[in-house]
Amino acid sequence: MTDEAALYAAVLAAPDDDTPRLVYADALDDTGDRVYGIRSWVSRNQLTIAREEFASAEYDRLLLATEPVEAHYRAAWGLEAPGCRVRLTRGFGGEVTGYAGRFLAAAPGVFAAHPVRAATLTVPADDPDVLAALAGCPLLGRLHALRL
């Protein structure tokens, strides 16, 4: 396992702790690679956003600076999943949005790659099997928030 992979694994192992996220950001900076440096900058900004008062001037400034960069680098940073949208939260894929059936299919890979803590899922009213499958999905136990 490379140092980068080990540091990323530390983030996945402690998804609520910001320390491994900051150590990972430091390691990205240390590579000297431009794209890694941008990822580090986004991570640090998002960690600051998470601590700021909602809609404060600093919150808004950082959010406006960070969101377009995240949108530009989505694919490069592994934020595309079949049928789901993975959004960065505190510098890592922390929130998933999508259709429940597609989420269930993608969930093992998404949770293996990202410290997901929230999901917003659309459940078709005419498909009770999807809701039953969601109820039986053990990965949902990792979430702090689930919106249906």
NUMI-337238 format. One line per field, with one value per residue (C-alpha): residue in one letter; x negated, y negated, z negated; residue number from 1. Coordinates in steps of 0.05 Angstrom, whole numbers, plus 5000, padded with zeros to 4 digits. Last residue first. Example, Ala and Ser with C-alpha at 12.3 -4.5 7.8 and 13.67 -1.06 7.14 Angstrom:
rest = c(s_a)
px = c(4727_4754)
py = c(5021_5090)
pz = c(4857_4844)
nr = c(2_1)
//
This chain:
rest = c(l_r_l_a_h_l_r_g_l_l_p_c_g_a_l_a_a_l_v_d_p_d_d_a_p_v_t_l_t_a_a_r_v_p_h_a_a_f_v_g_p_a_a_a_l_f_r_g_a_y_g_t_v_e_g_g_f_g_r_t_l_r_v_r_c_g_p_a_e_l_g_w_a_a_r_y_h_a_e_v_p_e_t_a_l_l_l_r_d_y_e_a_s_a_f_e_e_r_a_i_t_l_q_n_r_s_v_w_s_r_i_g_y_v_r_d_g_t_d_d_l_a_d_a_y_v_l_r_p_t_d_d_d_p_a_a_l_v_a_a_y_l_a_a_e_d_t_m)
px = c(5721_5669_5617_5570_5514_5499_5456_5516_5539_5485_5525_5578_5641_5685_5660_5682_5751_5756_5736_5786_5842_5837_5897_5878_5809_5756_5711_5650_5614_5554_5508_5444_5404_5330_5314_5284_5311_5377_5385_5365_5413_5468_5471_5527_5565_5556_5586_5648_5653_5648_5594_5556_5494_5459_5389_5342_5281_5257_5301_5361_5351_5413_5425_5479_5511_5535_5467_5417_5379_5340_5275_5230_5214_5288_5310_5251_5290_5350_5304_5269_5336_5358_5295_5292_5367_5366_5305_5335_5404_5376_5330_5387_5431_5485_5478_5429_5362_5334_5357_5334_5264_5261_5287_5232_5179_5205_5211_5139_5114_5151_5119_5050_5063_5080_5017_4969_4917_4925_4921_4988_5023_4989_5012_5084_5079_5056_5114_5164_5133_5143_5215_5245_5316_5296_5245_5230_5243_5195_5142_5152_5136_5071_5053_5069_5025_4968_4973_5000)
py = c(4802_4766_4805_4771_4795_4853_4914_4957_4946_4995_5053_5048_5084_5022_5002_5069_5060_4990_5017_5073_5024_4999_4956_4896_4894_4879_4818_4818_4765_4795_4772_4797_4825_4835_4850_4907_4969_4934_4916_4986_5022_4970_4972_5023_4997_4926_4945_4972_4912_4859_4809_4765_4785_4742_4749_4757_4724_4653_4637_4657_4671_4692_4761_4762_4830_4871_4902_4866_4802_4769_4805_4744_4738_4744_4688_4641_4584_4588_4588_4526_4492_4507_4482_4407_4395_4440_4405_4335_4357_4389_4329_4280_4322_4363_4421_4407_4435_4502_4543_4486_4492_4566_4550_4499_4548_4602_4555_4532_4604_4623_4563_4585_4655_4626_4584_4639_4616_4682_4648_4613_4681_4705_4643_4655_4727_4704_4654_4709_4755_4700_4684_4743_4764_4812_4850_4913_4880_4823_4873_4911_4846_4840_4912_4902_4840_4875_4932_5000)
pz = c(4974_4932_4894_4845_4799_4845_4830_4814_4886_4907_4877_4932_4907_4902_4971_5000_4969_4999_5066_5062_5049_5121_5141_5097_5129_5076_5088_5044_5005_4970_4914_4879_4938_4923_4996_5038_5003_4989_5063_5087_5041_5053_5129_5137_5077_5101_5169_5135_5088_5143_5129_5081_5041_4989_4958_5017_4987_4972_4912_4954_5027_5065_5096_5149_5161_5220_5234_5190_5207_5151_5167_5159_5233_5250_5203_5219_5252_5205_5144_5171_5183_5111_5075_5086_5075_5014_4985_4993_4968_4905_4893_4899_4853_4887_4838_4782_4800_4776_4837_4883_4853_4869_4938_4950_4927_4973_5032_5022_5017_5081_5115_5091_5116_5184_5185_5163_5113_5077_5008_5019_5026_4962_4924_4949_4924_4856_4855_4871_4820_4767_4786_4750_4768_4823_4781_4821_4888_4871_4849_4914_4951_4911_4927_5001_5004_4968_5019_5000)
nr = c(148_147_146_145_144_143_142_141_140_139_138_137_136_135_134_133_132_131_130_129_128_127_126_125_124_123_122_121_120_119_118_117_116_115_114_113_112_111_110_109_108_107_106_105_104_103_102_101_100_99_98_97_96_95_94_93_92_91_90_89_88_87_86_85_84_83_82_81_80_79_78_77_76_75_74_73_72_71_70_69_68_67_66_65_64_63_62_61_60_59_58_57_56_55_54_53_52_51_50_49_48_47_46_45_44_43_42_41_40_39_38_37_36_35_34_33_32_31_30_29_28_27_26_25_24_23_22_21_20_19_18_17_16_15_14_13_12_11_10_9_8_7_6_5_4_3_2_1)
//
